[in-house]
Amino acid sequence: MVEHGGRDTWAATMWCGTACEPRADLLDRGTATVRPTIAKLLATLPTRVPRDDAASLVTRHFFRVSSRTLERWPVAATLVNGRAHIETGELFRVAQKMLDGAPRVRGGSRA
């Protein structure tokens, strides 16, 4: 299990088992902008995940983020049983776009 925000989530165990089906739409228009390594990863992840598990996935594969932060991201959420579920492909595309657009800074002294 993945520790995120002080709570255990099932993001690490969400690999294709009985509860989820593998993604077969790697050549779909929606996932075409995702980098090849991410596209291979999407094939092993569920199509959509709850917001707290989505935060764990982004933290694991991109950068640290909380589930509350994902509420402000420009991703569509589907409410199922009172929980917001986010499309994994769309989530990874937005995370990659944010990572690509982040400024690069150098550390250390400026002597």
Secondary structure as GFF3:
##gff-version 3
##sequence-region A 1 111
A	DSSP	beta_strand	2	4	.	.	.	ID=ss1
A	DSSP	beta_strand	7	9	.	.	.	ID=ss2
A	DSSP	three_ten_helix	11	13	.	.	.	ID=ss3
A	DSSP	three_ten_helix	29	31	.	.	.	ID=ss4
A	DSSP	alpha_helix	36	44	.	.	.	ID=ss5
A	DSSP	beta_strand	48	50	.	.	.	ID=ss6
A	DSSP	alpha_helix	51	61	.	.	.	ID=ss7
A	DSSP	alpha_helix	67	70	.	.	.	ID=ss8
A	DSSP	beta_strand	77	80	.	.	.	ID=ss9
A	DSSP	beta_strand	83	87	.	.	.	ID=ss10
A	DSSP	alpha_helix	88	101	.	.	.	ID=ss11
###
